[in-house]
Amino acid sequence: RNDVVSSLFAIGDNLERGLSACQDEKTKEGIEMVLKSYKKVLESENVEELDPAGQLFDASVAEAIMAVPPEEGEESGIVKQVYVKGYKRGDKVLRYAQVVVTQ
């Protein structure tokens, strides 16, 4: 069952990309409705999003795909940006978040 749920993640990624690029208000509303339904399906399957942005990097839930120098006053090892959301069900990570971390 985890593999079926995991196959849906790419659909959610594409919906979010489409939403961020959408210029037309009616189309944007439609995408938001579909995205809301997608999130309800995940919720019904007890799947949670992993959004480690701003947190200390944790390799048990995220994969660092890039490291950048910290800005003034920033700590090292902090997740600066999430490129791809991660998901988990209970304690099991279904997809690791792909992130950019400060060096």
Jmol script that loads the backbone (N, CA, C; Angstrom):
load data "model"
ATOM      1  N   ARG A   1       0.824  -1.198   0.000  1.00  0.00           N
ATOM      2  CA  ARG A   1       0.000   0.000   0.000  1.00  0.00           C
ATOM      3  C   ARG A   1       0.867   1.261   0.000  1.00  0.00           C
ATOM      4  N   ASN A   2       2.010   1.226   0.667  1.00  0.00           N
ATOM      5  CA  ASN A   2       2.901   2.386   0.670  1.00  0.00           C
ATOM      6  C   ASN A   2       3.370   2.741  -0.735  1.00  0.00           C
ATOM      7  N   ASP A   3       3.584   1.717  -1.580  1.00  0.00           N
ATOM      8  CA  ASP A   3       4.054   2.004  -2.937  1.00  0.00           C
ATOM      9  C   ASP A   3       2.978   2.689  -3.770  1.00  0.00           C
ATOM     10  N   VAL A   4       1.719   2.359  -3.541  1.00  0.00           N
ATOM     11  CA  VAL A   4       0.622   3.020  -4.257  1.00  0.00           C
ATOM     12  C   VAL A   4       0.528   4.478  -3.835  1.00  0.00           C
ATOM     13  N   VAL A   5       0.583   4.714  -2.527  1.00  0.00           N
ATOM     14  CA  VAL A   5       0.528   6.087  -2.010  1.00  0.00           C
ATOM     15  C   VAL A   5       1.738   6.874  -2.506  1.00  0.00           C
ATOM     16  N   SER A   6       2.912   6.254  -2.474  1.00  0.00           N
ATOM     17  CA  SER A   6       4.134   6.935  -2.920  1.00  0.00           C
ATOM     18  C   SER A   6       4.063   7.344  -4.390  1.00  0.00           C
ATOM     19  N   SER A   7       3.359   6.570  -5.192  1.00  0.00           N
ATOM     20  CA  SER A   7       3.250   6.904  -6.614  1.00  0.00           C
ATOM     21  C   SER A   7       2.431   8.180  -6.832  1.00  0.00           C
ATOM     22  N   LEU A   8       1.655   8.581  -5.836  1.00  0.00           N
ATOM     23  CA  LEU A   8       0.862   9.811  -5.942  1.00  0.00           C
ATOM     24  C   LEU A   8       1.693  11.079  -5.716  1.00  0.00           C
ATOM     25  N   PHE A   9       2.836  10.951  -5.076  1.00  0.00           N
ATOM     26  CA  PHE A   9       3.617  12.142  -4.713  1.00  0.00           C
ATOM     27  C   PHE A   9       3.998  12.996  -5.922  1.00  0.00           C
ATOM     28  N   ALA A  10       4.341  12.362  -7.022  1.00  0.00           N
ATOM     29  CA  ALA A  10       4.713  13.119  -8.232  1.00  0.00           C
ATOM     30  C   ALA A  10       3.533  13.944  -8.739  1.00  0.00           C
ATOM     31  N   ILE A  11       2.324  13.430  -8.563  1.00  0.00           N
ATOM     32  CA  ILE A  11       1.132  14.177  -8.980  1.00  0.00           C
ATOM     33  C   ILE A  11       1.002  15.439  -8.130  1.00  0.00           C
ATOM     34  N   GLY A  12       1.180  15.303  -6.829  1.00  0.00           N
ATOM     35  CA  GLY A  12       1.134  16.469  -5.944  1.00  0.00           C
ATOM     36  C   GLY A  12       2.213  17.481  -6.285  1.00  0.00           C
ATOM     37  N   ASP A  13       3.425  16.993  -6.573  1.00  0.00           N
ATOM     38  CA  ASP A  13       4.521  17.891  -6.971  1.00  0.00           C
ATOM     39  C   ASP A  13       4.130  18.701  -8.199  1.00  0.00           C
ATOM     40  N   ASN A  14       3.557  18.024  -9.192  1.00  0.00           N
ATOM     41  CA  ASN A  14       3.172  18.701 -10.433  1.00  0.00           C
ATOM     42  C   ASN A  14       2.031  19.686 -10.218  1.00  0.00           C
ATOM     43  N   LEU A  15       1.081  19.341  -9.364  1.00  0.00           N
ATOM     44  CA  LEU A  15      -0.006  20.276  -9.053  1.00  0.00           C
ATOM     45  C   LEU A  15       0.541  21.544  -8.407  1.00  0.00           C
ATOM     46  N   GLU A  16       1.478  21.385  -7.469  1.00  0.00           N
ATOM     47  CA  GLU A  16       2.055  22.557  -6.807  1.00  0.00           C
ATOM     48  C   GLU A  16       2.880  23.404  -7.773  1.00  0.00           C
ATOM     49  N   ARG A  17       3.613  22.752  -8.670  1.00  0.00           N
ATOM     50  CA  ARG A  17       4.368  23.508  -9.689  1.00  0.00           C
ATOM     51  C   ARG A  17       3.414  24.277 -10.596  1.00  0.00           C
ATOM     52  N   GLY A  18       2.347  23.615 -10.997  1.00  0.00           N
ATOM     53  CA  GLY A  18       1.348  24.266 -11.850  1.00  0.00           C
ATOM     54  C   GLY A  18       0.701  25.439 -11.154  1.00  0.00           C
ATOM     55  N   LEU A  19       0.412  25.288  -9.885  1.00  0.00           N
ATOM     56  CA  LEU A  19      -0.201  26.358  -9.109  1.00  0.00           C
ATOM     57  C   LEU A  19       0.727  27.568  -9.006  1.00  0.00           C
ATOM     58  N   SER A  20       2.015  27.309  -8.780  1.00  0.00           N
ATOM     59  CA  SER A  20       2.950  28.427  -8.638  1.00  0.00           C
ATOM     60  C   SER A  20       3.191  29.163  -9.959  1.00  0.00           C
ATOM     61  N   ALA A  21       2.985  28.476 -11.084  1.00  0.00           N
ATOM     62  CA  ALA A  21       3.209  29.098 -12.391  1.00  0.00           C
ATOM     63  C   ALA A  21       1.931  29.665 -13.008  1.00  0.00           C
ATOM     64  N   CYS A  22       0.793  29.408 -12.381  1.00  0.00           N
ATOM     65  CA  CYS A  22      -0.494  29.772 -12.962  1.00  0.00           C
ATOM     66  C   CYS A  22      -0.729  31.285 -12.929  1.00  0.00           C
ATOM     67  N   GLN A  23      -1.158  31.824 -14.037  1.00  0.00           N
ATOM     68  CA  GLN A  23      -1.452  33.254 -14.162  1.00  0.00           C
ATOM     69  C   GLN A  23      -2.952  33.529 -14.097  1.00  0.00           C
ATOM     70  N   ASP A  24      -3.754  32.600 -14.590  1.00  0.00           N
ATOM     71  CA  ASP A  24      -5.192  32.763 -14.688  1.00  0.00           C
ATOM     72  C   ASP A  24      -5.865  32.387 -13.365  1.00  0.00           C
ATOM     73  N   GLU A  25      -6.710  33.280 -12.843  1.00  0.00           N
ATOM     74  CA  GLU A  25      -7.340  33.074 -11.538  1.00  0.00           C
ATOM     75  C   GLU A  25      -8.273  31.868 -11.511  1.00  0.00           C
ATOM     76  N   LYS A  26      -9.062  31.665 -12.552  1.00  0.00           N
ATOM     77  CA  LYS A  26      -9.986  30.529 -12.602  1.00  0.00           C
ATOM     78  C   LYS A  26      -9.223  29.203 -12.636  1.00  0.00           C
ATOM     79  N   THR A  27      -8.169  29.153 -13.429  1.00  0.00           N
ATOM     80  CA  THR A  27      -7.346  27.947 -13.489  1.00  0.00           C
ATOM     81  C   THR A  27      -6.690  27.696 -12.141  1.00  0.00           C
ATOM     82  N   LYS A  28      -6.214  28.762 -11.518  1.00  0.00           N
ATOM     83  CA  LYS A  28      -5.582  28.648 -10.204  1.00  0.00           C
ATOM     84  C   LYS A  28      -6.565  28.064  -9.182  1.00  0.00           C
ATOM     85  N   GLU A  29      -7.804  28.519  -9.198  1.00  0.00           N
ATOM     86  CA  GLU A  29      -8.831  27.997  -8.288  1.00  0.00           C
ATOM     87  C   GLU A  29      -9.064  26.508  -8.535  1.00  0.00           C
ATOM     88  N   GLY A  30      -9.086  26.118  -9.793  1.00  0.00           N
ATOM     89  CA  GLY A  30      -9.281  24.710 -10.134  1.00  0.00           C
ATOM     90  C   GLY A  30      -8.141  23.841  -9.632  1.00  0.00           C
ATOM     91  N   ILE A  31      -6.923  24.302  -9.831  1.00  0.00           N
ATOM     92  CA  ILE A  31      -5.754  23.550  -9.359  1.00  0.00           C
ATOM     93  C   ILE A  31      -5.777  23.452  -7.841  1.00  0.00           C
ATOM     94  N   GLU A  32      -6.150  24.538  -7.163  1.00  0.00           N
ATOM     95  CA  GLU A  32      -6.224  24.522  -5.705  1.00  0.00           C
ATOM     96  C   GLU A  32      -7.238  23.496  -5.212  1.00  0.00           C
ATOM     97  N   MET A  33      -8.362  23.365  -5.910  1.00  0.00           N
ATOM     98  CA  MET A  33      -9.382  22.381  -5.537  1.00  0.00           C
ATOM     99  C   MET A  33      -8.848  20.955  -5.677  1.00  0.00           C
ATOM    100  N   VAL A  34      -8.155  20.688  -6.775  1.00  0.00           N
ATOM    101  CA  VAL A  34      -7.594  19.356  -6.996  1.00  0.00           C
ATOM    102  C   VAL A  34      -6.501  19.072  -5.962  1.00  0.00           C
ATOM    103  N   LEU A  35      -5.674  20.069  -5.668  1.00  0.00           N
ATOM    104  CA  LEU A  35      -4.613  19.914  -4.677  1.00  0.00           C
ATOM    105  C   LEU A  35      -5.196  19.639  -3.290  1.00  0.00           C
ATOM    106  N   LYS A  36      -6.297  20.285  -2.974  1.00  0.00           N
ATOM    107  CA  LYS A  36      -6.972  20.052  -1.694  1.00  0.00           C
ATOM    108  C   LYS A  36      -7.460  18.605  -1.611  1.00  0.00           C
ATOM    109  N   SER A  37      -8.021  18.097  -2.695  1.00  0.00           N
ATOM    110  CA  SER A  37      -8.475  16.700  -2.741  1.00  0.00           C
ATOM    111  C   SER A  37      -7.301  15.738  -2.589  1.00  0.00           C
ATOM    112  N   TYR A  38      -6.204  16.045  -3.249  1.00  0.00           N
ATOM    113  CA  TYR A  38      -4.982  15.239  -3.145  1.00  0.00           C
ATOM    114  C   TYR A  38      -4.531  15.155  -1.688  1.00  0.00           C
ATOM    115  N   LYS A  39      -4.511  16.292  -1.016  1.00  0.00           N
ATOM    116  CA  LYS A  39      -4.065  16.320   0.385  1.00  0.00           C
ATOM    117  C   LYS A  39      -5.025  15.557   1.296  1.00  0.00           C
ATOM    118  N   LYS A  40      -6.313  15.574   0.975  1.00  0.00           N
ATOM    119  CA  LYS A  40      -7.288  14.801   1.749  1.00  0.00           C
ATOM    120  C   LYS A  40      -7.043  13.305   1.608  1.00  0.00           C
ATOM    121  N   VAL A  41      -6.692  12.875   0.402  1.00  0.00           N
ATOM    122  CA  VAL A  41      -6.382  11.460   0.183  1.00  0.00           C
ATOM    123  C   VAL A  41      -5.181  11.055   1.033  1.00  0.00           C
ATOM    124  N   LEU A  42      -4.139  11.881   1.020  1.00  0.00           N
ATOM    125  CA  LEU A  42      -2.956  11.577   1.828  1.00  0.00           C
ATOM    126  C   LEU A  42      -3.318  11.528   3.313  1.00  0.00           C
ATOM    127  N   GLU A  43      -4.104  12.492   3.743  1.00  0.00           N
ATOM    128  CA  GLU A  43      -4.525  12.540   5.146  1.00  0.00           C
ATOM    129  C   GLU A  43      -5.318  11.282   5.519  1.00  0.00           C
ATOM    130  N   SER A  44      -6.190  10.837   4.638  1.00  0.00           N
ATOM    131  CA  SER A  44      -6.996   9.641   4.915  1.00  0.00           C
ATOM    132  C   SER A  44      -6.125   8.387   5.017  1.00  0.00           C
ATOM    133  N   GLU A  45      -4.941   8.446   4.412  1.00  0.00           N
ATOM    134  CA  GLU A  45      -3.986   7.336   4.475  1.00  0.00           C
ATOM    135  C   GLU A  45      -2.945   7.542   5.579  1.00  0.00           C
ATOM    136  N   ASN A  46      -3.177   8.559   6.426  1.00  0.00           N
ATOM    137  CA  ASN A  46      -2.269   8.887   7.540  1.00  0.00           C
ATOM    138  C   ASN A  46      -0.863   9.241   7.072  1.00  0.00           C
ATOM    139  N   VAL A  47      -0.794   9.914   5.930  1.00  0.00           N
ATOM    140  CA  VAL A  47       0.489  10.358   5.385  1.00  0.00           C
ATOM    141  C   VAL A  47       0.669  11.829   5.729  1.00  0.00           C
ATOM    142  N   GLU A  48       1.838  12.153   6.284  1.00  0.00           N
ATOM    143  CA  GLU A  48       2.152  13.523   6.672  1.00  0.00           C
ATOM    144  C   GLU A  48       3.256  14.084   5.785  1.00  0.00           C
ATOM    145  N   GLU A  49       3.166  15.389   5.486  1.00  0.00           N
ATOM    146  CA  GLU A  49       4.238  16.066   4.757  1.00  0.00           C
ATOM    147  C   GLU A  49       5.407  16.299   5.698  1.00  0.00           C
ATOM    148  N   LEU A  50       6.608  16.217   5.151  1.00  0.00           N
ATOM    149  CA  LEU A  50       7.815  16.575   5.883  1.00  0.00           C
ATOM    150  C   LEU A  50       8.305  17.900   5.323  1.00  0.00           C
ATOM    151  N   ASP A  51       8.273  18.929   6.133  1.00  0.00           N
ATOM    152  CA  ASP A  51       8.723  20.253   5.699  1.00  0.00           C
ATOM    153  C   ASP A  51       9.767  20.759   6.693  1.00  0.00           C
ATOM    154  N   PRO A  52      11.040  20.386   6.479  1.00  0.00           N
ATOM    155  CA  PRO A  52      12.079  20.744   7.431  1.00  0.00           C
ATOM    156  C   PRO A  52      12.680  22.143   7.253  1.00  0.00           C
ATOM    157  N   ALA A  53      12.063  22.996   6.448  1.00  0.00           N
ATOM    158  CA  ALA A  53      12.607  24.341   6.200  1.00  0.00           C
ATOM    159  C   ALA A  53      12.813  25.082   7.514  1.00  0.00           C
ATOM    160  N   GLY A  54      14.009  25.650   7.670  1.00  0.00           N
ATOM    161  CA  GLY A  54      14.332  26.427   8.864  1.00  0.00           C
ATOM    162  C   GLY A  54      14.791  25.601  10.044  1.00  0.00           C
ATOM    163  N   GLN A  55      14.778  24.289   9.897  1.00  0.00           N
ATOM    164  CA  GLN A  55      15.177  23.400  10.986  1.00  0.00           C
ATOM    165  C   GLN A  55      16.594  22.888  10.770  1.00  0.00           C
ATOM    166  N   LEU A  56      17.163  22.354  11.833  1.00  0.00           N
ATOM    167  CA  LEU A  56      18.463  21.707  11.745  1.00  0.00           C
ATOM    168  C   LEU A  56      18.328  20.487  10.834  1.00  0.00           C
ATOM    169  N   PHE A  57      19.283  20.305   9.927  1.00  0.00           N
ATOM    170  CA  PHE A  57      19.234  19.191   8.992  1.00  0.00           C
ATOM    171  C   PHE A  57      19.186  17.871   9.741  1.00  0.00           C
ATOM    172  N   ASP A  58      18.276  16.979   9.330  1.00  0.00           N
ATOM    173  CA  ASP A  58      18.110  15.666   9.939  1.00  0.00           C
ATOM    174  C   ASP A  58      18.089  14.634   8.810  1.00  0.00           C
ATOM    175  N   ALA A  59      19.162  13.849   8.710  1.00  0.00           N
ATOM    176  CA  ALA A  59      19.292  12.874   7.632  1.00  0.00           C
ATOM    177  C   ALA A  59      18.260  11.749   7.718  1.00  0.00           C
ATOM    178  N   SER A  60      17.548  11.643   8.825  1.00  0.00           N
ATOM    179  CA  SER A  60      16.541  10.591   8.930  1.00  0.00           C
ATOM    180  C   SER A  60      15.243  10.966   8.213  1.00  0.00           C
ATOM    181  N   VAL A  61      15.109  12.242   7.807  1.00  0.00           N
ATOM    182  CA  VAL A  61      13.902  12.672   7.083  1.00  0.00           C
ATOM    183  C   VAL A  61      14.213  13.463   5.808  1.00  0.00           C
ATOM    184  N   ALA A  62      15.483  13.804   5.592  1.00  0.00           N
ATOM    185  CA  ALA A  62      15.820  14.640   4.443  1.00  0.00           C
ATOM    186  C   ALA A  62      17.141  14.219   3.814  1.00  0.00           C
ATOM    187  N   GLU A  63      17.263  14.559   2.542  1.00  0.00           N
ATOM    188  CA  GLU A  63      18.474  14.317   1.774  1.00  0.00           C
ATOM    189  C   GLU A  63      18.999  15.680   1.316  1.00  0.00           C
ATOM    190  N   ALA A  64      20.233  15.993   1.685  1.00  0.00           N
ATOM    191  CA  ALA A  64      20.834  17.258   1.267  1.00  0.00           C
ATOM    192  C   ALA A  64      21.302  17.127  -0.177  1.00  0.00           C
ATOM    193  N   ILE A  65      20.764  17.966  -1.044  1.00  0.00           N
ATOM    194  CA  ILE A  65      21.161  17.914  -2.454  1.00  0.00           C
ATOM    195  C   ILE A  65      22.109  19.048  -2.817  1.00  0.00           C
ATOM    196  N   MET A  66      22.240  20.021  -1.890  1.00  0.00           N
ATOM    197  CA  MET A  66      23.128  21.147  -2.138  1.00  0.00           C
ATOM    198  C   MET A  66      23.455  21.807  -0.802  1.00  0.00           C
ATOM    199  N   ALA A  67      24.650  22.370  -0.716  1.00  0.00           N
ATOM    200  CA  ALA A  67      25.044  23.134   0.467  1.00  0.00           C
ATOM    201  C   ALA A  67      25.394  24.545   0.019  1.00  0.00           C
ATOM    202  N   VAL A  68      24.969  25.523   0.798  1.00  0.00           N
ATOM    203  CA  VAL A  68      25.248  26.920   0.484  1.00  0.00           C
ATOM    204  C   VAL A  68      25.875  27.577   1.714  1.00  0.00           C
ATOM    205  N   PRO A  69      26.698  28.618   1.484  1.00  0.00           N
ATOM    206  CA  PRO A  69      27.269  29.318   2.627  1.00  0.00           C
ATOM    207  C   PRO A  69      26.165  30.002   3.441  1.00  0.00           C
ATOM    208  N   PRO A  70      26.292  29.991   4.757  1.00  0.00           N
ATOM    209  CA  PRO A  70      25.277  30.662   5.582  1.00  0.00           C
ATOM    210  C   PRO A  70      25.366  32.178   5.420  1.00  0.00           C
ATOM    211  N   GLU A  71      24.225  32.830   5.494  1.00  0.00           N
ATOM    212  CA  GLU A  71      24.214  34.282   5.488  1.00  0.00           C
ATOM    213  C   GLU A  71      24.626  34.755   6.871  1.00  0.00           C
ATOM    214  N   GLU A  72      24.924  36.030   6.984  1.00  0.00           N
ATOM    215  CA  GLU A  72      25.369  36.573   8.260  1.00  0.00           C
ATOM    216  C   GLU A  72      24.341  36.283   9.357  1.00  0.00           C
ATOM    217  N   GLY A  73      24.810  35.704  10.447  1.00  0.00           N
ATOM    218  CA  GLY A  73      23.948  35.396  11.576  1.00  0.00           C
ATOM    219  C   GLY A  73      23.263  34.042  11.490  1.00  0.00           C
ATOM    220  N   GLU A  74      23.420  33.337  10.381  1.00  0.00           N
ATOM    221  CA  GLU A  74      22.800  32.025  10.231  1.00  0.00           C
ATOM    222  C   GLU A  74      23.722  30.931  10.762  1.00  0.00           C
ATOM    223  N   GLU A  75      23.105  29.888  11.287  1.00  0.00           N
ATOM    224  CA  GLU A  75      23.859  28.734  11.759  1.00  0.00           C
ATOM    225  C   GLU A  75      24.211  27.829  10.591  1.00  0.00           C
ATOM    226  N   SER A  76      25.185  26.980  10.821  1.00  0.00           N
ATOM    227  CA  SER A  76      25.532  25.953   9.857  1.00  0.00           C
ATOM    228  C   SER A  76      24.605  24.762  10.071  1.00  0.00           C
ATOM    229  N   GLY A  77      24.282  24.054   8.984  1.00  0.00           N
ATOM    230  CA  GLY A  77      23.475  22.846   9.078  1.00  0.00           C
ATOM    231  C   GLY A  77      21.974  23.073   9.140  1.00  0.00           C
ATOM    232  N   ILE A  78      21.529  24.265   8.749  1.00  0.00           N
ATOM    233  CA  ILE A  78      20.098  24.588   8.752  1.00  0.00           C
ATOM    234  C   ILE A  78      19.529  24.391   7.342  1.00  0.00           C
ATOM    235  N   VAL A  79      18.341  23.842   7.257  1.00  0.00           N
ATOM    236  CA  VAL A  79      17.678  23.659   5.962  1.00  0.00           C
ATOM    237  C   VAL A  79      17.191  25.026   5.472  1.00  0.00           C
ATOM    238  N   LYS A  80      17.779  25.491   4.376  1.00  0.00           N
ATOM    239  CA  LYS A  80      17.435  26.794   3.794  1.00  0.00           C
ATOM    240  C   LYS A  80      16.222  26.701   2.874  1.00  0.00           C
ATOM    241  N   GLN A  81      16.140  25.605   2.118  1.00  0.00           N
ATOM    242  CA  GLN A  81      15.082  25.492   1.118  1.00  0.00           C
ATOM    243  C   GLN A  81      14.736  24.021   0.916  1.00  0.00           C
ATOM    244  N   VAL A  82      13.462  23.769   0.689  1.00  0.00           N
ATOM    245  CA  VAL A  82      13.006  22.423   0.372  1.00  0.00           C
ATOM    246  C   VAL A  82      12.695  22.391  -1.117  1.00  0.00           C
ATOM    247  N   TYR A  83      13.439  21.574  -1.876  1.00  0.00           N
ATOM    248  CA  TYR A  83      13.192  21.433  -3.309  1.00  0.00           C
ATOM    249  C   TYR A  83      12.056  20.462  -3.578  1.00  0.00           C
ATOM    250  N   VAL A  84      12.056  19.351  -2.857  1.00  0.00           N
ATOM    251  CA  VAL A  84      11.021  18.329  -3.016  1.00  0.00           C
ATOM    252  C   VAL A  84      10.548  17.944  -1.620  1.00  0.00           C
ATOM    253  N   LYS A  85       9.241  18.031  -1.405  1.00  0.00           N
ATOM    254  CA  LYS A  85       8.679  17.681  -0.103  1.00  0.00           C
ATOM    255  C   LYS A  85       8.891  16.203   0.193  1.00  0.00           C
ATOM    256  N   GLY A  86       9.016  15.926   1.474  1.00  0.00           N
ATOM    257  CA  GLY A  86       9.079  14.545   1.919  1.00  0.00           C
ATOM    258  C   GLY A  86       7.746  14.150   2.530  1.00  0.00           C
ATOM    259  N   TYR A  87       7.561  12.853   2.694  1.00  0.00           N
ATOM    260  CA  TYR A  87       6.323  12.337   3.279  1.00  0.00           C
ATOM    261  C   TYR A  87       6.642  11.157   4.180  1.00  0.00           C
ATOM    262  N   LYS A  88       5.825  11.008   5.229  1.00  0.00           N
ATOM    263  CA  LYS A  88       5.982   9.846   6.099  1.00  0.00           C
ATOM    264  C   LYS A  88       4.616   9.352   6.539  1.00  0.00           C
ATOM    265  N   ARG A  89       4.585   8.087   6.907  1.00  0.00           N
ATOM    266  CA  ARG A  89       3.392   7.458   7.488  1.00  0.00           C
ATOM    267  C   ARG A  89       3.868   6.841   8.790  1.00  0.00           C
ATOM    268  N   GLY A  90       3.360   7.391   9.898  1.00  0.00           N
ATOM    269  CA  GLY A  90       3.848   6.943  11.201  1.00  0.00           C
ATOM    270  C   GLY A  90       5.331   7.272  11.313  1.00  0.00           C
ATOM    271  N   ASP A  91       6.128   6.269  11.644  1.00  0.00           N
ATOM    272  CA  ASP A  91       7.576   6.467  11.751  1.00  0.00           C
ATOM    273  C   ASP A  91       8.317   6.154  10.459  1.00  0.00           C
ATOM    274  N   LYS A  92       7.602   5.675   9.451  1.00  0.00           N
ATOM    275  CA  LYS A  92       8.245   5.273   8.198  1.00  0.00           C
ATOM    276  C   LYS A  92       8.254   6.419   7.187  1.00  0.00           C
ATOM    277  N   VAL A  93       9.445   6.771   6.743  1.00  0.00           N
ATOM    278  CA  VAL A  93       9.590   7.792   5.705  1.00  0.00           C
ATOM    279  C   VAL A  93       9.282   7.132   4.362  1.00  0.00           C
ATOM    280  N   LEU A  94       8.306   7.697   3.648  1.00  0.00           N
ATOM    281  CA  LEU A  94       7.934   7.186   2.331  1.00  0.00           C
ATOM    282  C   LEU A  94       8.740   7.853   1.227  1.00  0.00           C
ATOM    283  N   ARG A  95       9.081   9.121   1.443  1.00  0.00           N
ATOM    284  CA  ARG A  95       9.954   9.851   0.521  1.00  0.00           C
ATOM    285  C   ARG A  95      10.701  10.904   1.326  1.00  0.00           C
ATOM    286  N   TYR A  96      12.016  10.910   1.197  1.00  0.00           N
ATOM    287  CA  TYR A  96      12.834  11.891   1.902  1.00  0.00           C
ATOM    288  C   TYR A  96      12.699  13.250   1.224  1.00  0.00           C
ATOM    289  N   ALA A  97      12.644  14.304   2.026  1.00  0.00           N
ATOM    290  CA  ALA A  97      12.638  15.665   1.481  1.00  0.00           C
ATOM    291  C   ALA A  97      14.014  15.928   0.873  1.00  0.00           C
ATOM    292  N   GLN A  98      14.048  16.601  -0.261  1.00  0.00           N
ATOM    293  CA  GLN A  98      15.314  17.008  -0.871  1.00  0.00           C
ATOM    294  C   GLN A  98      15.520  18.478  -0.546  1.00  0.00           C
ATOM    295  N   VAL A  99      16.637  18.781   0.100  1.00  0.00           N
ATOM    296  CA  VAL A  99      16.811  20.111   0.675  1.00  0.00           C
ATOM    297  C   VAL A  99      18.169  20.731   0.372  1.00  0.00           C
ATOM    298  N   VAL A 100      18.206  22.053   0.552  1.00  0.00           N
ATOM    299  CA  VAL A 100      19.440  22.831   0.491  1.00  0.00           C
ATOM    300  C   VAL A 100      19.781  23.196   1.937  1.00  0.00           C
ATOM    301  N   VAL A 101      21.038  22.957   2.323  1.00  0.00           N
ATOM    302  CA  VAL A 101      21.473  23.140   3.710  1.00  0.00           C
ATOM    303  C   VAL A 101      22.614  24.144   3.766  1.00  0.00           C
ATOM    304  N   THR A 102      22.667  24.934   4.844  1.00  0.00           N
ATOM    305  CA  THR A 102      23.810  25.837   5.037  1.00  0.00           C
ATOM    306  C   THR A 102      25.028  25.012   5.444  1.00  0.00           C
ATOM    307  N   GLN A 103      26.188  25.417   4.941  1.00  0.00           N
ATOM    308  CA  GLN A 103      27.446  24.690   5.219  1.00  0.00           C
ATOM    309  C   GLN A 103      27.902  24.936   6.631  1.00  0.00           C
TER     310      GLN A 103
END
end "model"
wireframe off; spacefill off
backbone 0.3
color backbone group
